Amino acid sequence: MNRLILMLFKQRARLDARRMTPRSVAHLAACGAMAAVTGAAVAQNYPSRPIRLVVPQAPGSATDNNARIVATALGQQIGQQIVVDNRPGGGFAIGMGLTAQATPDGYTLAYAPIGSLAISPNMFRKAPYNVLKDFQPVALISTNQMLLAASPKHPFKTIREVIDFAKQNPGKLLNASSASGSPGHVGFELFKLMAGVQIVHVPYKGGAAAILDLMSGQVHLMMESLNSITPHAKAGRVRGLGVTSKVRSPAVPDIPTIAEAGVPGYEATTWGGIIAPAGLPKDIVTTLNREINKMLASPSLKERLAAVGAEPFPSTPEQFTELIRTEYVKWGDVVRRAGATID
């Protein structure tokens, strides 16, 4: 009913003003008032039923782990169940496309990682969704760091040693990633560009398989989320060389940043947040953002996110939108310079 009223209102508004009569003007005003009242009522009652949270990656991934923590905590916060719906595949395109096409009523949201909003869209020859037009950013959830690690089967103990060897032996080193378009993939591409080295990228279908080959020495290097790779570094199964953030991570305080270890100015931080289809009513955006930020202030939520290497990062919808725009441009430049694509 609300959509019909809005449609009628827009159609009537396009009529030539010279054909408008006092009666028709009054009718349009009534339609507008009815739409506003209906929209306010919908927002006031929101949410009144379970919410679907689309995750554009497979169960067990770092994104999925974060999304499930958020789904549980936010569901308790708003008093409605939030059901995780994993839709992996297509370089995030399946899950993101599903979200873009959903009804913008607040009952289909998505947990979108950096790869889906700032990296993969720059790698498609023809992007299946428009990041800046098809979605309504709701709230940033958390930021995360990555770790550049080496196989213990090879002699590299510092980033400087990696760079020196790579410059003397261009194309002989292999770096693994969990997938083409993953943060680890483009983060390493940025490393190669800034360090001036040629290292061959080997994409895998998931981080677990790539880490196994790193441990066995089938590949030499890998950049992966702290959540996924730090336990292996602490156990000595891989060798941590540098974290990707500006400052050292409390999770691995003895490992230097890549910037201080040999590539000045290097930084690659990952993040994830809640988005909705474009057109979500502003009142619902405001409600969701408020409740999410309350959730992020919870000590128990902070503890759960810290356990998977994530740091809560409250924001406004406008701040999250600006982050997406900035990171889309930054990683688009890296993708173009590296020539990385998703077929």
C-alpha positions in Angstrom: 0.0 0.0 0.0 2.8 2.4 0.9 4.6 1.8 -2.4 1.4 2.3 -4.3 0.8 5.6 -2.6 4.4 6.8 -3.2 4.1 5.7 -6.9 0.9 7.6 -7.3 2.3 10.7 -5.6 5.4 10.7 -7.9 3.3 10.3 -11.0 0.9 13.1 -10.1 3.8 15.3 -9.2 5.1 15.2 -12.7 1.9 16.6 -14.2 2.1 20.1 -15.8 1.5 22.6 -13.1 -0.8 24.5 -15.4 -3.2 21.6 -15.4 -3.4 21.4 -11.7 -6.6 22.4 -9.9 -7.0 23.3 -6.3 -8.7 20.0 -5.8 -5.9 18.0 -7.4 -3.3 19.9 -5.3 -5.2 19.0 -2.1 -5.4 15.4 -3.3 -1.6 15.3 -3.8 -1.0 16.8 -0.4 -3.2 14.2 1.2 -1.3 11.4 -0.6 2.0 12.8 0.6 0.8 13.0 4.1 -0.6 9.5 4.0 2.7 8.2 2.7 4.7 9.9 5.5 2.3 8.6 8.2 2.5 5.1 6.7 6.3 5.2 6.5 6.6 6.5 10.1 4.3 3.7 11.3 6.4 1.0 9.5 9.6 2.4 11.1 8.0 2.6 14.5 7.0 -1.0 14.5 10.3 -2.2 13.1 11.4 -5.0 13.5 8.3 -7.0 13.9 9.6 -10.3 12.4 12.9 -12.2 11.9 15.6 -10.5 9.7 17.7 -12.3 7.1 21.4 -11.5 7.1 23.0 -12.4 3.8 26.7 -13.4 4.0 28.4 -13.5 0.6 31.0 -16.1 1.7 31.0 -19.7 2.8 30.3 -20.9 6.4 33.5 -21.0 8.5 35.1 -18.0 6.7 36.3 -15.1 8.7 33.4 -13.0 7.4 30.9 -15.7 8.4 32.4 -16.0 11.9 32.0 -12.2 12.4 28.5 -12.2 10.9 27.3 -14.9 13.2 28.7 -13.1 16.3 26.8 -10.0 15.1 23.6 -11.9 14.3 23.4 -13.3 17.8 24.2 -10.1 19.6 22.1 -7.8 17.5 19.1 -10.3 17.6 19.2 -10.1 21.4 19.5 -6.3 21.2 16.5 -5.8 19.0 14.4 -8.7 20.2 14.1 -10.5 16.9 15.9 -13.5 15.4 18.5 -12.7 12.8 19.0 -15.6 10.4 22.3 -16.0 8.6 21.9 -16.9 5.0 25.3 -17.9 3.4 25.4 -17.1 -0.4 29.0 -17.6 -1.5 30.3 -17.6 -5.0 31.0 -15.4 -8.0 33.5 -13.2 -6.2 30.8 -12.1 -3.8 28.4 -11.4 -6.7 25.8 -14.0 -5.7 25.2 -12.7 -2.2 25.6 -9.1 -3.0 23.3 -9.3 -6.0 20.6 -11.0 -3.9 20.9 -8.2 -1.4 20.7 -5.5 -4.1 17.5 -7.0 -5.5 15.7 -7.5 -2.1 12.8 -5.4 -1.0 14.2 -2.4 1.0 12.1 -3.0 4.1 14.8 -3.8 6.6 14.2 -7.5 6.6 17.0 -8.4 4.3 20.4 -7.1 5.3 23.9 -8.2 4.4 27.2 -8.5 6.3 29.5 -7.1 3.7 33.3 -7.4 4.0 35.8 -5.1 2.3 36.2 -7.5 -0.6 32.6 -7.2 -1.6 32.4 -3.4 -1.5 35.9 -2.1 -2.4 37.9 -4.8 -4.1 35.9 -7.3 -6.2 33.7 -4.7 -7.9 36.9 -3.2 -9.3 38.0 -6.6 -10.7 35.0 -7.6 -12.7 35.2 -6.8 -16.4 31.5 -5.9 -16.0 30.5 -5.5 -12.4 27.2 -7.3 -11.5 26.2 -4.6 -9.0 26.9 -0.9 -8.4 28.5 -0.5 -5.0 27.7 3.2 -4.8 24.1 3.0 -6.0 22.6 -0.4 -5.2 23.1 -0.4 -1.4 22.4 1.6 1.7 25.3 1.5 4.2 23.9 1.1 7.7 26.8 0.7 10.1 30.5 -0.3 10.1 31.0 -3.3 12.5 34.7 -3.9 12.9 38.1 -3.5 11.5 40.8 -6.2 11.3 44.4 -6.6 10.4 46.3 -9.1 8.3 49.5 -10.9 8.7 52.2 -11.5 6.1 53.6 -14.9 6.8 56.3 -17.2 5.3 56.6 -20.9 5.1 58.9 -22.3 7.8 60.2 -24.7 5.0 61.9 -21.7 3.4 64.6 -19.5 5.0 62.9 -16.1 5.1 62.8 -14.6 8.6 62.2 -10.9 7.8 60.4 -8.9 5.1 63.7 -7.4 4.1 65.0 -10.9 3.3 61.9 -11.5 1.2 62.3 -8.3 -0.8 66.0 -8.8 -1.4 65.5 -12.4 -2.6 62.5 -11.4 -4.8 64.5 -8.6 -6.5 67.4 -11.0 -7.3 65.0 -13.7 -8.4 61.9 -12.1 -10.0 59.0 -14.4 -10.5 60.4 -17.3 -8.4 58.5 -16.8 -5.2 54.8 -17.8 -4.9 52.3 -16.0 -2.7 49.0 -17.8 -1.9 45.6 -16.2 -1.2 42.3 -17.5 -0.1 40.7 -16.3 -3.4 41.2 -13.8 -6.2 39.8 -10.5 -5.0 40.3 -11.3 -1.3 41.9 -8.7 1.0 45.0 -11.0 1.2 45.3 -11.0 -2.6 45.1 -7.2 -3.2 46.9 -6.5 0.0 49.8 -8.5 -1.3 49.5 -6.8 -4.7 49.9 -3.5 -2.9 53.0 -4.9 -1.1 54.5 -5.9 -4.4 53.9 -2.5 -6.0 55.4 -0.6 -3.0 58.3 -3.0 -2.6 59.0 -3.1 -6.3 59.1 -6.9 -6.6 57.7 -9.6 -8.8 56.0 -12.5 -6.9 53.6 -14.9 -8.5 50.0 -14.9 -7.1 48.4 -18.4 -6.5 44.7 -18.1 -5.7 43.0 -20.9 -3.7 39.3 -21.7 -3.1 39.5 -20.9 0.6 42.0 -19.9 3.2 42.4 -23.3 4.9 43.8 -25.0 1.8 46.2 -22.1 1.1 47.5 -22.1 4.7 48.1 -25.9 4.5 50.2 -25.4 1.4 52.1 -22.5 3.1 52.9 -24.8 6.1 54.1 -27.6 3.8 56.2 -25.3 1.7 54.2 -25.6 -1.6 54.0 -21.8 -1.6 56.4 -19.3 0.0 54.3 -16.5 1.3 50.7 -15.6 2.2 48.8 -12.5 3.6 45.8 -13.5 5.6 43.5 -12.2 8.4 44.9 -12.5 11.9 41.9 -14.5 12.9 42.8 -17.3 10.4 46.6 -17.4 10.5 47.8 -16.1 13.9 47.2 -19.5 15.7 49.5 -21.1 13.1 52.1 -18.4 13.6 52.0 -18.8 17.4 52.4 -22.6 17.0 55.4 -22.2 14.7 53.6 -23.8 11.7 54.1 -20.5 9.7 56.5 -17.6 10.3 54.9 -14.2 10.9 56.9 -11.4 9.2 54.7 -8.3 9.4 51.2 -7.0 10.2 49.4 -4.8 7.7 48.2 -2.0 10.0 49.9 1.2 11.0 50.7 0.0 14.5 51.5 -3.4 15.9 48.8 -5.7 16.8 48.2 -6.6 20.5 47.5 -10.2 19.3 51.1 -10.5 18.0 53.0 -7.6 19.6 56.5 -9.1 18.8 55.8 -9.0 15.0 56.6 -5.6 13.4 54.3 -3.8 11.0 55.2 -4.2 7.3 55.9 -0.4 7.2 58.5 -0.6 9.9 59.9 -3.9 8.5 60.9 -2.7 5.1 58.0 -1.0 3.2 57.5 2.5 4.6 53.9 3.8 4.4 52.4 0.4 3.8 48.9 -0.1 5.3 46.0 -2.5 4.4 43.2 -2.8 7.0 40.2 -5.0 6.4 36.7 -4.2 7.6 33.1 -5.3 7.4 29.7 -3.8 8.0 26.0 -4.0 7.7 24.3 -2.9 4.4 20.8 -2.9 3.0 19.2 -2.6 -0.4 19.1 1.0 -1.7 15.9 2.7 -0.8 15.7 1.6 2.8 13.6 4.2 4.7 15.7 6.6 6.7 13.9 5.9 9.9 14.8 2.2 9.7 18.4 3.1 8.8 18.6 5.3 11.9 17.0 2.6 14.1 19.4 -0.1 12.9 22.4 2.1 13.2 21.5 3.1 16.8 20.9 -0.5 17.9 24.1 -1.7 16.2 26.2 0.9 17.9 24.6 0.0 21.3 25.6 -3.6 20.5 29.2 -2.7 19.7 29.5 -0.9 23.1 28.8 -4.2 24.9 31.9 -5.6 26.7 30.8 -9.2 25.9 30.5 -8.3 22.1 33.9 -6.6 22.2 35.4 -9.7 23.8 33.8 -12.1 21.2 35.1 -10.0 18.3 38.6 -9.7 19.9 38.7 -13.5 20.0 38.5 -13.5 16.2 41.0 -10.6 15.7 38.4 -7.9 15.1 38.0 -4.5 16.7 34.5 -2.9 17.0 34.2 0.3 15.2 31.0 2.3 15.7 30.0 4.7 13.0 27.2 6.7 11.4 25.7 5.6 8.1 27.4 8.6 6.5 30.8 7.7 7.9 30.4 4.2 6.6 29.4 5.5 3.2 32.5 7.7 3.0 34.7 4.7 4.1 33.3 2.6 1.2 33.8 5.4 -1.3 37.4 6.0 -0.1 38.4 2.4 0.0 36.7 1.7 -3.4 39.0 4.3 -5.0 42.1 3.1 -3.2 41.8 -0.5 -4.0 40.5 0.2 -7.5 43.8 1.9 -8.2 45.8 -1.1 -6.8 43.7 -3.5 -8.9 44.3 -1.6 -12.1 48.0 -1.2 -11.5 48.3 -4.9 -10.7 46.1 -6.0 -13.6 44.1 -8.2 -11.3 40.7 -9.5 -12.7 37.8 -11.8 -11.9 36.5 -13.6 -14.9 
